[in-house]
Amino acid sequence: MEPITKVWLFTLNARHSIIEATFSGFWNETLMIAASYTTERGEPHTLFQCEDEPDLLAVVCGYHSLQASIDAEKALGERLAPHFFDFITHRELYVLNIDVRDLPLTQTGRIAMAFSDAQPNDAPALPGKGDWAMQLESLYVEPVDESKAKKKWVQIATAEDAARLGKVGKSQCFNMIMEAHIASEAA
């Protein structure tokens, strides 16, 4: 199976702040559980906050396969699902057939993302990396018929390239809040 990247956008609920101890503890545990399912290659799981909309948050994470993502979601669902919606409101979830390690997520701690219903004419010339993503209604990723799934072009670059992403659509800059990755080492 090929690696996938998930981009999950959600808003922080009223009465909560990213600096509160319960929020940061909850997300640290969430990212560590998700990362534990990617120990083969140490894919990062990163939480970002939008610069222009501070209540807009994004998790960008990678898995070595769709099955690893499904296994992680089951583990998260069993342990943490009841608490997710205490803190956040789901907005959008995208699944890309891109290796998350090819994205500029941690180079500067700031990224820009742009979304479009159409593929940009000069996609290979754009900064960062982009591709068609399946836009999913549910927080849970399950095997779906890709030909019937709603698609969206997602382009991710460093924040310094945000203006150039305007060719894709409205770009937004995000700052990294926390990151988790676990890599197994050969004995």
C-alpha positions as CSV (number, residue, x, y, z in Angstrom):
1,M,0.0,0.0,0.0
2,E,1.1,3.6,-0.6
3,P,1.6,6.2,2.1
4,I,-1.2,8.7,2.7
5,T,-1.4,12.1,4.3
6,K,-4.5,13.4,6.1
7,V,-5.3,17.1,6.5
8,W,-8.0,17.6,9.2
9,L,-9.4,21.1,9.7
10,F,-11.5,21.9,12.7
11,T,-12.4,24.8,15.0
12,L,-11.7,25.2,18.7
13,N,-14.9,25.4,20.7
14,A,-15.8,28.4,22.7
15,R,-14.5,28.2,26.3
16,H,-11.3,26.5,25.2
17,S,-7.9,27.7,24.5
18,I,-4.8,26.1,22.9
19,I,-2.8,27.1,26.0
20,E,-5.0,25.4,28.6
21,A,-3.4,22.3,30.2
22,T,-6.3,20.0,29.4
23,F,-6.3,20.9,25.7
24,S,-2.5,20.5,25.3
25,G,-2.5,17.3,27.3
26,F,-5.4,15.8,25.3
27,W,-3.7,16.7,21.9
28,N,-0.3,15.5,23.0
29,E,-1.9,12.1,23.9
30,T,-3.9,12.1,20.6
31,L,-0.8,12.8,18.5
32,M,1.3,10.2,20.3
33,I,-1.4,7.5,19.9
34,A,-1.6,8.3,16.1
35,A,2.2,8.4,15.8
36,S,2.5,5.0,17.4
37,Y,0.8,3.5,14.3
38,T,3.6,4.9,12.1
39,T,6.7,3.7,13.8
40,E,8.0,1.9,10.7
41,R,8.9,5.2,9.1
42,G,8.4,7.8,11.8
43,E,5.8,10.0,9.9
44,P,5.1,13.2,11.7
45,H,1.7,14.1,13.2
46,T,1.5,17.9,13.5
47,L,-1.0,20.3,15.0
48,F,-1.2,23.8,13.5
49,Q,-3.1,27.0,14.3
50,C,-4.2,29.4,11.6
51,E,-2.6,32.8,11.8
52,D,-5.7,34.7,10.5
53,E,-8.3,32.6,12.2
54,P,-6.9,31.6,15.6
55,D,-9.8,29.2,16.3
56,L,-9.1,27.3,13.1
57,L,-6.7,24.4,13.7
58,A,-5.3,21.7,11.4
59,V,-3.7,18.3,12.0
60,V,-1.5,17.1,9.2
61,C,-0.4,13.5,9.6
62,G,1.0,10.7,7.6
63,Y,0.6,7.0,7.6
64,H,2.6,4.4,5.7
65,S,-0.7,2.9,4.5
66,L,-4.5,3.4,4.7
67,Q,-4.8,0.4,7.0
68,A,-2.4,2.0,9.5
69,S,-4.6,5.1,9.5
70,I,-7.7,3.0,10.1
71,D,-6.0,1.1,12.9
72,A,-5.0,4.4,14.6
73,E,-8.5,5.8,14.3
74,K,-9.9,2.7,16.0
75,A,-7.4,3.2,18.9
76,L,-8.2,6.9,19.1
77,G,-11.9,6.2,19.0
78,E,-11.7,3.7,21.8
79,R,-9.7,6.0,24.1
80,L,-10.4,9.6,23.2
81,A,-13.4,10.0,20.9
82,P,-15.8,11.1,23.6
83,H,-13.5,14.0,24.4
84,F,-12.9,15.3,20.8
85,F,-16.1,17.2,20.6
86,D,-15.7,18.8,24.0
87,F,-12.8,20.7,22.5
88,I,-13.4,21.0,18.8
89,T,-15.9,21.1,15.9
90,H,-15.1,19.1,12.8
91,R,-14.9,21.1,9.5
92,E,-13.2,19.2,6.8
93,L,-11.0,16.1,6.3
94,Y,-8.9,15.4,3.2
95,V,-6.9,12.3,2.4
96,L,-4.0,12.6,-0.1
97,N,-1.9,10.0,-1.8
98,I,1.2,11.9,-0.8
99,D,4.0,10.9,1.6
100,V,3.8,13.3,4.5
101,R,7.6,13.3,4.7
102,D,7.6,15.1,1.3
103,L,5.8,18.1,2.8
104,P,7.5,21.1,4.3
105,L,5.8,20.7,7.7
106,T,8.6,21.3,10.2
107,Q,11.2,23.2,8.2
108,T,10.2,26.5,9.6
109,G,7.2,25.6,11.9
110,R,5.0,27.6,9.5
111,I,3.1,26.3,6.5
112,A,0.6,27.7,4.0
113,M,-2.3,25.6,2.6
114,A,-4.6,26.3,-0.3
115,F,-7.6,24.4,-1.5
116,S,-9.3,24.4,-4.9
117,D,-12.0,22.6,-6.8
118,A,-9.8,22.7,-9.9
119,Q,-6.2,21.6,-10.5
120,P,-3.9,24.6,-11.0
121,N,-2.7,25.0,-14.6
122,D,1.0,25.1,-13.5
123,A,0.8,22.7,-10.6
124,P,4.4,21.3,-11.0
125,A,5.7,24.9,-10.8
126,L,4.0,25.7,-7.6
127,P,6.0,25.7,-4.3
128,G,5.5,22.8,-1.9
129,K,3.5,19.8,-2.8
130,G,0.0,19.3,-4.0
131,D,-2.4,16.7,-5.3
132,W,-6.0,15.7,-5.5
133,A,-7.5,14.7,-2.2
134,M,-10.6,12.8,-1.3
135,Q,-12.8,15.1,0.8
136,L,-14.5,12.9,3.4
137,E,-17.6,13.7,5.5
138,S,-16.6,11.6,8.5
139,L,-13.7,11.9,10.8
140,Y,-13.0,8.2,10.1
141,V,-11.2,7.1,7.0
142,E,-12.5,3.9,5.5
143,P,-11.8,2.4,2.1
144,V,-14.0,4.2,-0.4
145,D,-14.6,4.2,-4.1
146,E,-12.2,7.0,-5.1
147,S,-14.1,7.6,-8.4
148,K,-17.2,8.5,-6.4
149,A,-15.5,10.6,-3.7
150,K,-15.7,14.4,-3.7
151,K,-12.2,15.7,-4.6
152,K,-10.3,18.9,-3.8
153,W,-6.9,20.1,-4.8
154,V,-4.7,20.6,-1.7
155,Q,-1.4,22.4,-1.9
156,I,1.0,22.7,1.1
157,A,4.1,24.9,1.1
158,T,6.2,26.9,3.5
159,A,4.5,30.0,4.8
160,E,7.0,32.1,2.9
161,D,5.4,30.9,-0.3
162,A,1.8,31.7,0.7
163,A,1.4,34.5,-1.9
164,R,2.4,32.1,-4.7
165,L,-0.3,29.6,-3.6
166,G,-2.9,32.3,-4.5
167,K,-2.8,30.6,-8.0
168,V,-4.5,27.6,-6.3
169,G,-7.0,29.5,-4.2
170,K,-7.1,31.4,-1.0
171,S,-4.1,30.4,1.0
172,Q,-3.9,30.4,4.8
173,C,-0.8,30.3,7.0
174,F,-0.6,28.0,10.0
175,N,1.9,27.9,12.9
176,M,3.0,24.6,14.4
177,I,1.7,24.1,17.9
178,M,3.0,20.5,18.6
179,E,4.4,17.6,16.7
180,A,4.7,13.9,17.5
181,H,6.6,11.1,15.6
182,I,7.9,7.8,16.8
183,A,10.5,5.9,14.8
184,S,11.5,2.3,15.6
185,E,15.2,1.6,15.5
186,A,16.7,-1.6,14.2
187,A,18.2,-3.7,17.0
